[in-house]
Amino acid sequence: MSEETKSHKPKNTAFRQQRLRAWQPILTPKTVLPTFFLVGIIFSPIGGVLLYSSDSVSEVSIDYTDCATSATSVFQDIPENRFNLHYPHSSSPSFTTPRWKVTPDVTTIDPLTNATLTAPRCTLQFPVLSTLKPPIFMYYRLTNFYQNHRKYVKSFDADQLYGQARTASDMKNGGCKDYLGPNDSTAVYYPCGFIARSVFNDTLSSLTHVEDNSTHYIWNEKGIAWDSDNTKFRPTTYSPDPATVVPPDTWVARYGANYTAETIQKVHTDEHLIVWMRTAGLPTFRKLYGRNDADTLESGMYSIDIDMRFDVLSYGGRKSLVISTVAFLGGRNSFLGIAYIVVGCVCVVLGCLFTVRHLYRPRKLGDHTYLSWNQTGGPSSAGAGGGASGGPLSSGH
């Protein structure tokens, strides 16, 4: 009778039998100490370049949250803790404190939907102390707004945004299930979900030169969204039937209670909505509102009108206007440069400390006298053999 062969025996290969070549670095003072100094020498100059790039950006930041409650109908100075002006190349010896005033119930026409809107208007005046070259960007910044909440991030329907006429039954188990449509109605919101419902709806105007009202600095509100985001929005195939589709309840002032054949096709072209739909990862963030890639902003005193409709006080947040230039490494953010410098300095300091320790009391590589059983009071010294001389290695056994 022939002997059975073992069918599950691994093949005799280096991989199957764990005989692959391996390399494990041995960390010695001669390799570790130069590494510390090398990292410090490389990181510190990189941090300096990043910090210089950040500091070369001109930026105006004004928190206008309290404008409706603290400002009056005449211009008054904005509190110092509510604004920050950074002009690294300013040659102006004087500085004018930014000012604000509020005008209640200003009526305007929405440029996208032609709807008549009414809101309190905050007018900000601020100095531009140096000539700013394009491109120049205008942002709004929000604090304490958690767009990264799991339920919020998932609250949209990609197919609906792409143009498909999705029904309530199609989306009842999707991201919009908590904000799908009006109660006791077969109609759905377009676009559905919490993200679209909470879209930032303050209106920011162009800049006007205070001394010459005919001089305006115009912001282009097209081209502010990423191309990759634009491809996710397509003309909808919904018919403007209120029994089928309606605007979100927070959009009624702008779109009316029901869509028309004209207004429903303007949703996918609203780049402010597209920018907002890309959710932020942190509770403090800023999003692009407008840009100017062609015109230079001359120094002087400028004003801007902001129609305030976006409520931040109800959830303890703040909102700010930010106007900024860019450097070759992007906008103004000193964190990365400081982080590089700190890491570089820490590595140099540690390298110096370890070098002094190594020169003062060097340790021979692989010295067995440092093993635990050779130390008085070590783990094995508490055994039956007593001290270091009572261990099994010194007993001759």
Contacts in CASP RR format, 6 or more apart in sequence:
PFRMAT RR
TARGET T0000
AUTHOR 0000-0000-0000
METHOD contacts of the structure
MODEL  1
MSEETKSHKPKNTAFRQQRLRAWQPILTPKTVLPTFFLVGIIFSPIGGVL
LYSSDSVSEVSIDYTDCATSATSVFQDIPENRFNLHYPHSSSPSFTTPRW
KVTPDVTTIDPLTNATLTAPRCTLQFPVLSTLKPPIFMYYRLTNFYQNHR
KYVKSFDADQLYGQARTASDMKNGGCKDYLGPNDSTAVYYPCGFIARSVF
NDTLSSLTHVEDNSTHYIWNEKGIAWDSDNTKFRPTTYSPDPATVVPPDT
WVARYGANYTAETIQKVHTDEHLIVWMRTAGLPTFRKLYGRNDADTLESG
MYSIDIDMRFDVLSYGGRKSLVISTVAFLGGRNSFLGIAYIVVGCVCVVL
GCLFTVRHLYRPRKLGDHTYLSWNQTGGPSSAGAGGGASGGPLSSGH
10 16 0 8 1.000
10 17 0 8 1.000
14 20 0 8 1.000
25 31 0 8 1.000
26 365 0 8 1.000
28 365 0 8 1.000
29 354 0 8 1.000
29 358 0 8 1.000
29 362 0 8 1.000
32 354 0 8 1.000
33 351 0 8 1.000
33 354 0 8 1.000
33 355 0 8 1.000
33 358 0 8 1.000
36 347 0 8 1.000
36 348 0 8 1.000
36 350 0 8 1.000
36 351 0 8 1.000
36 354 0 8 1.000
37 347 0 8 1.000
37 348 0 8 1.000
37 351 0 8 1.000
39 343 0 8 1.000
39 344 0 8 1.000
39 347 0 8 1.000
40 343 0 8 1.000
40 344 0 8 1.000
40 345 0 8 1.000
40 347 0 8 1.000
40 348 0 8 1.000
41 348 0 8 1.000
42 344 0 8 1.000
43 340 0 8 1.000
43 341 0 8 1.000
43 343 0 8 1.000
43 344 0 8 1.000
43 347 0 8 1.000
44 340 0 8 1.000
44 341 0 8 1.000
44 344 0 8 1.000
44 345 0 8 1.000
44 348 0 8 1.000
46 337 0 8 1.000
46 340 0 8 1.000
47 336 0 8 1.000
47 337 0 8 1.000
47 338 0 8 1.000
47 339 0 8 1.000
47 340 0 8 1.000
47 341 0 8 1.000
48 337 0 8 1.000
48 340 0 8 1.000
48 341 0 8 1.000
49 329 0 8 1.000
50 329 0 8 1.000
50 336 0 8 1.000
50 337 0 8 1.000
50 340 0 8 1.000
51 334 0 8 1.000
51 337 0 8 1.000
51 338 0 8 1.000
51 341 0 8 1.000
53 327 0 8 1.000
53 328 0 8 1.000
53 329 0 8 1.000
53 330 0 8 1.000
54 327 0 8 1.000
54 329 0 8 1.000
54 331 0 8 1.000
54 332 0 8 1.000
54 333 0 8 1.000
54 334 0 8 1.000
54 336 0 8 1.000
54 337 0 8 1.000
55 88 0 8 1.000
55 332 0 8 1.000
55 334 0 8 1.000
56 88 0 8 1.000
56 89 0 8 1.000
56 327 0 8 1.000
57 86 0 8 1.000
57 88 0 8 1.000
57 324 0 8 1.000
57 325 0 8 1.000
57 326 0 8 1.000
57 327 0 8 1.000
57 330 0 8 1.000
57 331 0 8 1.000
57 332 0 8 1.000
58 86 0 8 1.000
58 87 0 8 1.000
58 88 0 8 1.000
58 89 0 8 1.000
58 130 0 8 1.000
58 132 0 8 1.000
58 324 0 8 1.000
58 325 0 8 1.000
59 84 0 8 1.000
59 85 0 8 1.000
59 86 0 8 1.000
59 322 0 8 1.000
59 323 0 8 1.000
59 324 0 8 1.000
59 325 0 8 1.000
59 331 0 8 1.000
59 332 0 8 1.000
60 83 0 8 1.000
60 84 0 8 1.000
60 85 0 8 1.000
60 86 0 8 1.000
60 126 0 8 1.000
60 128 0 8 1.000
60 321 0 8 1.000
60 322 0 8 1.000
60 323 0 8 1.000
60 324 0 8 1.000
61 83 0 8 1.000
61 84 0 8 1.000
61 85 0 8 1.000
61 141 0 8 1.000
61 320 0 8 1.000
61 321 0 8 1.000
61 322 0 8 1.000
62 78 0 8 1.000
62 82 0 8 1.000
62 83 0 8 1.000
62 98 0 8 1.000
62 124 0 8 1.000
62 126 0 8 1.000
62 320 0 8 1.000
62 321 0 8 1.000
63 82 0 8 1.000
63 83 0 8 1.000
63 318 0 8 1.000
63 319 0 8 1.000
63 320 0 8 1.000
64 82 0 8 1.000
64 100 0 8 1.000
64 122 0 8 1.000
64 124 0 8 1.000
64 306 0 8 1.000
64 308 0 8 1.000
64 319 0 8 1.000
64 320 0 8 1.000
64 321 0 8 1.000
65 312 0 8 1.000
65 313 0 8 1.000
65 317 0 8 1.000
65 318 0 8 1.000
65 319 0 8 1.000
65 320 0 8 1.000
66 82 0 8 1.000
67 100 0 8 1.000
67 102 0 8 1.000
67 122 0 8 1.000
67 124 0 8 1.000
67 306 0 8 1.000
67 308 0 8 1.000
68 102 0 8 1.000
68 120 0 8 1.000
68 122 0 8 1.000
68 308 0 8 1.000
71 100 0 8 1.000
71 101 0 8 1.000
71 102 0 8 1.000
71 122 0 8 1.000
72 101 0 8 1.000
72 102 0 8 1.000
73 101 0 8 1.000
73 102 0 8 1.000
73 103 0 8 1.000
74 101 0 8 1.000
75 99 0 8 1.000
75 100 0 8 1.000
75 101 0 8 1.000
75 123 0 8 1.000
75 125 0 8 1.000
76 99 0 8 1.000
76 100 0 8 1.000
76 101 0 8 1.000
77 97 0 8 1.000
77 98 0 8 1.000
77 99 0 8 1.000
78 97 0 8 1.000
78 98 0 8 1.000
78 99 0 8 1.000
78 100 0 8 1.000
78 124 0 8 1.000
80 97 0 8 1.000
83 98 0 8 1.000
83 126 0 8 1.000
85 95 0 8 1.000
85 98 0 8 1.000
85 126 0 8 1.000
85 127 0 8 1.000
85 129 0 8 1.000
86 332 0 8 1.000
87 128 0 8 1.000
87 129 0 8 1.000
87 130 0 8 1.000
89 130 0 8 1.000
90 129 0 8 1.000
90 130 0 8 1.000
91 129 0 8 1.000
91 130 0 8 1.000
92 127 0 8 1.000
92 129 0 8 1.000
92 130 0 8 1.000
92 299 0 8 1.000
95 127 0 8 1.000
95 129 0 8 1.000
96 127 0 8 1.000
96 301 0 8 1.000
98 124 0 8 1.000
98 125 0 8 1.000
98 126 0 8 1.000
98 127 0 8 1.000
99 124 0 8 1.000
99 125 0 8 1.000
99 126 0 8 1.000
100 122 0 8 1.000
100 123 0 8 1.000
100 124 0 8 1.000
100 125 0 8 1.000
101 122 0 8 1.000
101 123 0 8 1.000
102 120 0 8 1.000
102 121 0 8 1.000
102 122 0 8 1.000
102 123 0 8 1.000
103 120 0 8 1.000
103 121 0 8 1.000
103 123 0 8 1.000
104 120 0 8 1.000
104 121 0 8 1.000
105 118 0 8 1.000
105 119 0 8 1.000
105 120 0 8 1.000
106 118 0 8 1.000
106 119 0 8 1.000
106 120 0 8 1.000
106 121 0 8 1.000
106 307 0 8 1.000
107 116 0 8 1.000
107 117 0 8 1.000
107 118 0 8 1.000
108 116 0 8 1.000
108 117 0 8 1.000
108 118 0 8 1.000
108 119 0 8 1.000
108 203 0 8 1.000
108 307 0 8 1.000
109 115 0 8 1.000
109 116 0 8 1.000
109 117 0 8 1.000
110 116 0 8 1.000
110 117 0 8 1.000
110 254 0 8 1.000
112 254 0 8 1.000
112 266 0 8 1.000
112 269 0 8 1.000
112 270 0 8 1.000
113 254 0 8 1.000
113 255 0 8 1.000
113 263 0 8 1.000
113 266 0 8 1.000
115 253 0 8 1.000
115 254 0 8 1.000
115 255 0 8 1.000
115 256 0 8 1.000
117 203 0 8 1.000
117 253 0 8 1.000
117 254 0 8 1.000
117 307 0 8 1.000
117 309 0 8 1.000
119 203 0 8 1.000
119 307 0 8 1.000
119 308 0 8 1.000
119 309 0 8 1.000
120 307 0 8 1.000
120 308 0 8 1.000
121 305 0 8 1.000
121 306 0 8 1.000
121 307 0 8 1.000
121 308 0 8 1.000
122 305 0 8 1.000
122 306 0 8 1.000
122 308 0 8 1.000
123 303 0 8 1.000
123 304 0 8 1.000
123 305 0 8 1.000
123 306 0 8 1.000
124 303 0 8 1.000
124 304 0 8 1.000
124 306 0 8 1.000
124 321 0 8 1.000
125 210 0 8 1.000
125 301 0 8 1.000
125 302 0 8 1.000
125 303 0 8 1.000
126 301 0 8 1.000
126 302 0 8 1.000
126 303 0 8 1.000
127 299 0 8 1.000
127 300 0 8 1.000
127 301 0 8 1.000
127 302 0 8 1.000
128 297 0 8 1.000
128 298 0 8 1.000
128 299 0 8 1.000
128 300 0 8 1.000
128 301 0 8 1.000
128 302 0 8 1.000
129 299 0 8 1.000
129 300 0 8 1.000
130 299 0 8 1.000
131 296 0 8 1.000
131 297 0 8 1.000
131 298 0 8 1.000
131 299 0 8 1.000
132 296 0 8 1.000
132 297 0 8 1.000
132 325 0 8 1.000
133 296 0 8 1.000
133 325 0 8 1.000
134 292 0 8 1.000
134 293 0 8 1.000
134 294 0 8 1.000
134 295 0 8 1.000
134 296 0 8 1.000
134 297 0 8 1.000
135 291 0 8 1.000
135 292 0 8 1.000
135 293 0 8 1.000
135 325 0 8 1.000
135 326 0 8 1.000
136 291 0 8 1.000
136 292 0 8 1.000
136 297 0 8 1.000
136 323 0 8 1.000
136 324 0 8 1.000
136 325 0 8 1.000
137 288 0 8 1.000
137 290 0 8 1.000
137 291 0 8 1.000
137 323 0 8 1.000
137 324 0 8 1.000
137 325 0 8 1.000
137 326 0 8 1.000
138 204 0 8 1.000
138 219 0 8 1.000
138 288 0 8 1.000
138 289 0 8 1.000
138 290 0 8 1.000
138 291 0 8 1.000
138 321 0 8 1.000
138 322 0 8 1.000
138 323 0 8 1.000
139 286 0 8 1.000
139 287 0 8 1.000
139 288 0 8 1.000
139 289 0 8 1.000
139 321 0 8 1.000
139 322 0 8 1.000
139 323 0 8 1.000
139 324 0 8 1.000
140 200 0 8 1.000
140 202 0 8 1.000
140 204 0 8 1.000
140 286 0 8 1.000
140 287 0 8 1.000
140 289 0 8 1.000
140 319 0 8 1.000
140 320 0 8 1.000
140 321 0 8 1.000
140 322 0 8 1.000
141 284 0 8 1.000
141 285 0 8 1.000
141 286 0 8 1.000
141 319 0 8 1.000
141 320 0 8 1.000
141 321 0 8 1.000
141 322 0 8 1.000
142 200 0 8 1.000
142 284 0 8 1.000
142 285 0 8 1.000
142 286 0 8 1.000
142 312 0 8 1.000
142 317 0 8 1.000
142 318 0 8 1.000
142 319 0 8 1.000
142 320 0 8 1.000
143 283 0 8 1.000
143 284 0 8 1.000
143 317 0 8 1.000
143 318 0 8 1.000
143 319 0 8 1.000
144 283 0 8 1.000
144 284 0 8 1.000
144 312 0 8 1.000
144 315 0 8 1.000
144 316 0 8 1.000
144 317 0 8 1.000
144 318 0 8 1.000
145 280 0 8 1.000
145 283 0 8 1.000
145 285 0 8 1.000
145 312 0 8 1.000
145 315 0 8 1.000
145 317 0 8 1.000
146 152 0 8 1.000
146 283 0 8 1.000
147 153 0 8 1.000
147 195 0 8 1.000
147 279 0 8 1.000
147 280 0 8 1.000
147 281 0 8 1.000
147 283 0 8 1.000
147 285 0 8 1.000
148 279 0 8 1.000
148 280 0 8 1.000
148 281 0 8 1.000
148 282 0 8 1.000
148 283 0 8 1.000
151 178 0 8 1.000
151 194 0 8 1.000
152 194 0 8 1.000
152 195 0 8 1.000
152 279 0 8 1.000
153 195 0 8 1.000
153 279 0 8 1.000
154 174 0 8 1.000
154 175 0 8 1.000
155 175 0 8 1.000
155 176 0 8 1.000
155 178 0 8 1.000
155 179 0 8 1.000
155 192 0 8 1.000
155 193 0 8 1.000
155 194 0 8 1.000
155 195 0 8 1.000
156 175 0 8 1.000
156 176 0 8 1.000
156 191 0 8 1.000
156 192 0 8 1.000
156 193 0 8 1.000
156 195 0 8 1.000
156 196 0 8 1.000
156 277 0 8 1.000
157 166 0 8 1.000
157 171 0 8 1.000
157 174 0 8 1.000
157 175 0 8 1.000
157 176 0 8 1.000
157 191 0 8 1.000
157 192 0 8 1.000
157 193 0 8 1.000
158 232 0 8 1.000
159 166 0 8 1.000
159 170 0 8 1.000
160 166 0 8 1.000
160 171 0 8 1.000
160 176 0 8 1.000
160 190 0 8 1.000
160 191 0 8 1.000
160 192 0 8 1.000
160 236 0 8 1.000
161 191 0 8 1.000
161 232 0 8 1.000
161 233 0 8 1.000
161 234 0 8 1.000
161 268 0 8 1.000
161 277 0 8 1.000
162 232 0 8 1.000
162 233 0 8 1.000
162 234 0 8 1.000
163 234 0 8 1.000
163 235 0 8 1.000
163 236 0 8 1.000
163 237 0 8 1.000
163 238 0 8 1.000
163 268 0 8 1.000
164 237 0 8 1.000
165 236 0 8 1.000
165 237 0 8 1.000
165 238 0 8 1.000
165 239 0 8 1.000
165 244 0 8 1.000
165 245 0 8 1.000
166 188 0 8 1.000
167 188 0 8 1.000
167 244 0 8 1.000
168 180 0 8 1.000
168 181 0 8 1.000
168 186 0 8 1.000
168 187 0 8 1.000
168 188 0 8 1.000
171 177 0 8 1.000
171 180 0 8 1.000
171 188 0 8 1.000
171 192 0 8 1.000
172 180 0 8 1.000
175 193 0 8 1.000
176 188 0 8 1.000
176 189 0 8 1.000
176 192 0 8 1.000
176 193 0 8 1.000
178 193 0 8 1.000
178 194 0 8 1.000
179 189 0 8 1.000
179 192 0 8 1.000
179 193 0 8 1.000
179 194 0 8 1.000
179 197 0 8 1.000
179 248 0 8 1.000
180 188 0 8 1.000
180 189 0 8 1.000
180 192 0 8 1.000
180 193 0 8 1.000
181 187 0 8 1.000
181 188 0 8 1.000
181 189 0 8 1.000
181 192 0 8 1.000
181 246 0 8 1.000
182 189 0 8 1.000
182 246 0 8 1.000
182 249 0 8 1.000
185 243 0 8 1.000
185 246 0 8 1.000
186 243 0 8 1.000
186 244 0 8 1.000
187 242 0 8 1.000
187 243 0 8 1.000
187 244 0 8 1.000
187 245 0 8 1.000
187 246 0 8 1.000
188 244 0 8 1.000
188 245 0 8 1.000
188 246 0 8 1.000
189 196 0 8 1.000
189 197 0 8 1.000
189 245 0 8 1.000
189 246 0 8 1.000
189 247 0 8 1.000
189 248 0 8 1.000
189 249 0 8 1.000
190 236 0 8 1.000
190 238 0 8 1.000
190 245 0 8 1.000
190 246 0 8 1.000
190 247 0 8 1.000
190 259 0 8 1.000
190 264 0 8 1.000
190 267 0 8 1.000
191 248 0 8 1.000
191 267 0 8 1.000
191 273 0 8 1.000
192 248 0 8 1.000
193 248 0 8 1.000
195 276 0 8 1.000
195 277 0 8 1.000
195 279 0 8 1.000
196 248 0 8 1.000
196 273 0 8 1.000
196 276 0 8 1.000
196 277 0 8 1.000
197 248 0 8 1.000
197 249 0 8 1.000
197 250 0 8 1.000
198 250 0 8 1.000
199 250 0 8 1.000
199 272 0 8 1.000
199 273 0 8 1.000
199 276 0 8 1.000
200 272 0 8 1.000
200 276 0 8 1.000
200 287 0 8 1.000
200 310 0 8 1.000
201 250 0 8 1.000
201 254 0 8 1.000
201 309 0 8 1.000
201 310 0 8 1.000
202 306 0 8 1.000
202 307 0 8 1.000
202 308 0 8 1.000
202 309 0 8 1.000
202 310 0 8 1.000
202 319 0 8 1.000
203 306 0 8 1.000
203 307 0 8 1.000
203 309 0 8 1.000
204 219 0 8 1.000
204 289 0 8 1.000
204 290 0 8 1.000
204 304 0 8 1.000
204 305 0 8 1.000
204 306 0 8 1.000
204 321 0 8 1.000
205 304 0 8 1.000
205 305 0 8 1.000
205 306 0 8 1.000
206 216 0 8 1.000
206 217 0 8 1.000
206 218 0 8 1.000
206 219 0 8 1.000
206 304 0 8 1.000
207 216 0 8 1.000
207 217 0 8 1.000
207 219 0 8 1.000
207 297 0 8 1.000
207 302 0 8 1.000
207 303 0 8 1.000
207 304 0 8 1.000
208 215 0 8 1.000
208 216 0 8 1.000
208 217 0 8 1.000
208 302 0 8 1.000
208 303 0 8 1.000
208 304 0 8 1.000
209 215 0 8 1.000
209 216 0 8 1.000
209 217 0 8 1.000
209 300 0 8 1.000
209 301 0 8 1.000
209 302 0 8 1.000
210 300 0 8 1.000
210 301 0 8 1.000
210 302 0 8 1.000
210 303 0 8 1.000
211 300 0 8 1.000
211 301 0 8 1.000
217 292 0 8 1.000
217 295 0 8 1.000
217 297 0 8 1.000
217 302 0 8 1.000
218 292 0 8 1.000
218 295 0 8 1.000
219 289 0 8 1.000
219 290 0 8 1.000
219 291 0 8 1.000
219 292 0 8 1.000
220 290 0 8 1.000
220 291 0 8 1.000
220 292 0 8 1.000
220 293 0 8 1.000
221 271 0 8 1.000
221 272 0 8 1.000
221 289 0 8 1.000
221 290 0 8 1.000
222 271 0 8 1.000
223 271 0 8 1.000
223 291 0 8 1.000
224 271 0 8 1.000
224 272 0 8 1.000
224 275 0 8 1.000
224 288 0 8 1.000
224 289 0 8 1.000
224 290 0 8 1.000
224 291 0 8 1.000
225 271 0 8 1.000
225 274 0 8 1.000
225 275 0 8 1.000
225 278 0 8 1.000
226 278 0 8 1.000
229 274 0 8 1.000
229 275 0 8 1.000
229 277 0 8 1.000
229 278 0 8 1.000
230 271 0 8 1.000
230 274 0 8 1.000
232 274 0 8 1.000
233 268 0 8 1.000
233 274 0 8 1.000
234 268 0 8 1.000
235 265 0 8 1.000
235 268 0 8 1.000
236 264 0 8 1.000
236 265 0 8 1.000
236 267 0 8 1.000
236 268 0 8 1.000
238 244 0 8 1.000
238 245 0 8 1.000
238 259 0 8 1.000
238 264 0 8 1.000
239 245 0 8 1.000
239 261 0 8 1.000
240 258 0 8 1.000
240 259 0 8 1.000
240 260 0 8 1.000
240 261 0 8 1.000
240 263 0 8 1.000
240 264 0 8 1.000
242 257 0 8 1.000
242 258 0 8 1.000
242 259 0 8 1.000
245 259 0 8 1.000
245 264 0 8 1.000
246 257 0 8 1.000
246 258 0 8 1.000
246 259 0 8 1.000
247 254 0 8 1.000
247 255 0 8 1.000
247 256 0 8 1.000
247 257 0 8 1.000
247 258 0 8 1.000
247 259 0 8 1.000
253 309 0 8 1.000
255 263 0 8 1.000
256 263 0 8 1.000
267 273 0 8 1.000
272 289 0 8 1.000
275 287 0 8 1.000
275 288 0 8 1.000
276 287 0 8 1.000
280 287 0 8 1.000
286 320 0 8 1.000
286 322 0 8 1.000
304 321 0 8 1.000
306 321 0 8 1.000
310 319 0 8 1.000
312 318 0 8 1.000
312 319 0 8 1.000
324 331 0 8 1.000
324 332 0 8 1.000
325 331 0 8 1.000
363 370 0 8 1.000
368 374 0 8 1.000
372 378 0 8 1.000
372 379 0 8 1.000
372 380 0 8 1.000
373 379 0 8 1.000
373 380 0 8 1.000
373 381 0 8 1.000
373 388 0 8 1.000
373 391 0 8 1.000
373 393 0 8 1.000
374 388 0 8 1.000
375 381 0 8 1.000
375 388 0 8 1.000
376 387 0 8 1.000
376 388 0 8 1.000
377 387 0 8 1.000
377 388 0 8 1.000
380 391 0 8 1.000
381 387 0 8 1.000
381 388 0 8 1.000
385 391 0 8 1.000
388 394 0 8 1.000
END
